[in-house]
Amino acid sequence: LKPFDTDQIKFELEQYATSAELGAAIITHIQDDVLDKRVLDLGCGTGILSCACALAGASIVVGVDCDEDALALARTNIAECDVDHVVDFVRCRIDDNAQLPLRNAFDTCVMNPPFGTRKKGIDAAFVRAALSLCDVVYSLHKTSTRAFLLKRAHEWGAAADVVAELRFDLPK
């Protein structure tokens, strides 16, 4: 699958590639919440998690991203995996004012959101948006923000837990 082109990465959007191998490992771990489910992928980037969910048997997957270049790569990746009949994409910016009228449209959200290193609080905005749309949310975050996000999830009325600790390289 095609990752972000290093010359076109938009660091202000915190576009960090999720490898196909990491995406497959994550979705395999949560397969019960993906199989035959309606899945939302917020901040889908190049569609790696969307693709993994579709291949794992999701009934429908919708990837959401604000960057048209990323969505073009995502569409290419989805076609390459021959799951374009299961996956759709929506262009939308997720922030504190995100208005996604999709409540009850999805069972599960998976996401590798921006970590909030460029725009403070964007990671929490993604989690809040996901919780407003889905009862089950799986989200990747930096270890340094774990305690903060666990506390905020509780304040937002959600039960939260760490289900895995992963390591992957991020560009400097």
Backbone torsions as a table, in degrees:
resi	resn	phi	psi	omega
1	LEU	NA	149.9	-176.6
2	LYS	-83.8	123.4	174.2
3	PRO	-83.5	-177.9	172.8
4	PHE	-59.9	138.5	172.0
5	ASP	-71.2	125.6	-174.6
6	THR	-58.1	-26.5	178.7
7	ASP	-78.2	-15.9	-176.0
8	GLN	-113.7	3.8	178.6
9	ILE	-62.2	133.2	178.0
10	LYS	-101.5	92.9	-175.2
11	PHE	-62.5	-27.2	178.0
12	GLU	-65.5	-21.9	176.1
13	LEU	-94.4	1.5	-178.7
14	GLU	54.6	51.8	179.3
15	GLN	-84.1	99.8	177.6
16	TYR	-115.0	130.9	-175.5
17	ALA	-70.2	137.6	168.1
18	THR	-100.3	119.8	-178.7
19	SER	-67.1	155.0	177.5
20	ALA	-60.7	-36.7	179.6
21	GLU	-65.1	-43.7	178.3
22	LEU	-66.3	-42.8	177.7
23	GLY	-58.6	-45.0	179.4
24	ALA	-64.1	-41.3	179.7
25	ALA	-63.9	-42.2	179.9
26	ILE	-63.1	-50.4	-175.2
27	ILE	-68.9	-34.2	175.0
28	THR	-60.3	-39.5	-179.3
29	HIS	-65.8	-30.1	-176.3
30	ILE	-113.3	23.7	-171.2
31	GLN	-54.7	-34.4	-180.0
32	ASP	-62.1	-26.9	178.9
33	ASP	-93.3	6.1	179.6
34	VAL	-117.7	-42.7	-176.4
35	LEU	-58.0	123.1	-179.5
36	ASP	60.6	23.7	-179.3
37	LYS	-109.7	160.5	172.7
38	ARG	-92.3	116.4	-170.1
39	VAL	-115.1	136.2	175.8
40	LEU	-109.6	133.2	177.3
41	ASP	-119.1	97.6	-179.4
42	LEU	-82.5	133.6	-177.2
43	GLY	68.1	46.6	-169.1
44	CYS	-66.5	-18.4	179.6
45	GLY	55.3	-124.2	-176.9
46	THR	-84.8	6.4	171.9
47	GLY	83.8	17.1	-177.6
48	ILE	-61.3	-49.1	179.8
49	LEU	-68.8	-36.7	176.0
50	SER	-59.0	-46.2	-179.6
51	CYS	-63.0	-45.9	-179.8
52	ALA	-61.4	-40.4	178.3
53	CYS	-64.5	-43.0	179.1
54	ALA	-63.3	-43.7	179.4
55	LEU	-67.2	-25.3	179.5
56	ALA	-85.4	1.5	173.1
57	GLY	101.7	17.7	174.4
58	ALA	-60.6	145.2	179.5
59	SER	-74.8	-34.3	175.1
60	ILE	-154.9	147.0	176.6
61	VAL	-132.2	133.9	173.1
62	VAL	-122.1	119.9	176.3
63	GLY	-96.8	136.6	-178.6
64	VAL	-122.5	129.8	176.7
65	ASP	-153.1	155.0	-180.0
66	CYS	-92.0	-10.2	-173.4
67	ASP	-103.9	115.0	-178.2
68	GLU	-63.8	-33.6	177.6
69	ASP	-64.0	-42.3	177.5
70	ALA	-63.8	-42.3	180.0
71	LEU	-64.8	-34.1	176.8
72	ALA	-64.0	-42.7	175.7
73	LEU	-64.5	-39.8	179.1
74	ALA	-60.9	-43.7	179.3
75	ARG	-61.7	-39.6	177.1
76	THR	-63.1	-45.1	-179.7
77	ASN	-64.4	-41.3	-180.0
78	ILE	-64.4	-41.8	177.4
79	ALA	-64.5	-40.5	179.0
80	GLU	-59.6	-35.8	179.4
81	CYS	-87.7	-0.9	179.0
82	ASP	57.8	42.0	177.2
83	VAL	-123.2	21.2	-179.0
84	ASP	-68.0	-11.8	174.8
85	HIS	-81.2	-10.2	-178.5
86	VAL	-110.1	-26.0	-171.1
87	VAL	-112.0	133.3	171.8
88	ASP	-123.9	161.8	179.2
89	PHE	-128.4	147.8	178.5
90	VAL	-130.6	134.7	175.8
91	ARG	-92.7	118.5	-178.6
92	CYS	-160.8	140.6	176.6
93	ARG	-89.4	129.1	176.1
94	ILE	-97.3	120.7	175.4
95	ASP	-154.9	-166.0	-178.3
96	ASP	-62.9	-18.4	-177.8
97	ASN	-109.6	14.7	-177.2
98	ALA	-59.6	129.4	178.4
99	GLN	-118.5	96.8	178.3
100	LEU	-115.3	101.3	-177.4
101	PRO	-78.1	62.3	-173.8
102	LEU	-124.0	15.8	-177.6
103	ARG	-55.1	137.7	-179.1
104	ASN	69.1	8.9	177.9
105	ALA	-87.3	-16.6	-174.8
106	PHE	-131.5	151.2	175.7
107	ASP	-93.5	-40.1	-170.9
108	THR	-136.9	142.5	171.4
109	CYS	-116.6	133.1	171.0
110	VAL	-119.9	142.3	179.5
111	MET	-163.1	149.4	170.1
112	ASN	-120.0	79.6	-172.6
113	PRO	-77.1	169.6	171.1
114	PRO	-56.4	144.7	-176.2
115	PHE	-84.4	-6.6	179.5
116	GLY	85.7	17.4	178.8
117	THR	-81.3	-26.3	178.5
118	ARG	-98.8	-36.9	179.7
119	LYS	-128.1	104.4	-175.9
120	LYS	-57.7	133.0	175.8
121	GLY	88.4	-6.0	-177.8
122	ILE	-66.7	-32.3	178.0
123	ASP	-62.8	-42.8	178.0
124	ALA	-67.0	-36.7	178.1
125	ALA	-62.2	-39.9	177.5
126	PHE	-64.5	-44.6	-179.7
127	VAL	-62.9	-44.4	179.7
128	ARG	-62.2	-41.8	177.6
129	ALA	-62.7	-43.4	179.8
130	ALA	-62.8	-44.0	-180.0
131	LEU	-65.6	-27.4	178.2
132	SER	-75.6	-15.0	-175.4
133	LEU	-112.0	-22.7	-173.2
134	CYS	-140.6	149.6	175.1
135	ASP	-83.6	-24.6	-179.5
136	VAL	-118.3	123.2	-177.7
137	VAL	-132.2	129.1	172.1
138	TYR	-117.3	125.5	-173.6
139	SER	-141.0	138.5	178.2
140	LEU	-92.5	134.7	-179.7
141	HIS	-145.1	161.4	175.2
142	LYS	-68.8	146.1	177.4
143	THR	-57.3	-35.9	-175.4
144	SER	-67.7	-17.0	179.7
145	THR	-105.2	3.1	-174.6
146	ARG	-56.7	-54.8	-176.2
147	ALA	-59.6	-42.7	179.3
148	PHE	-60.1	-49.2	-177.0
149	LEU	-69.5	-35.3	175.9
150	LEU	-63.5	-41.0	178.4
151	LYS	-65.7	-45.8	-179.2
152	ARG	-63.4	-41.0	179.0
153	ALA	-58.6	-42.3	177.5
154	HIS	-61.9	-42.9	178.5
155	GLU	-62.5	-30.4	179.9
156	TRP	-86.0	4.3	176.9
157	GLY	84.1	20.7	-179.5
158	ALA	-112.1	145.1	170.7
159	ALA	-86.2	131.3	-176.7
160	ALA	-131.4	147.2	179.6
161	ASP	-151.2	154.8	174.1
162	VAL	-89.5	119.9	-177.6
163	VAL	-100.2	-16.4	178.2
164	ALA	-164.9	153.1	172.0
165	GLU	-117.6	125.2	-175.3
166	LEU	-123.0	155.4	174.4
167	ARG	-122.5	131.6	170.9
168	PHE	-150.9	150.2	-174.8
169	ASP	-75.4	134.4	174.2
170	LEU	-115.9	141.7	177.6
171	PRO	-68.2	148.0	179.2
172	LYS	-80.6	NA	NA
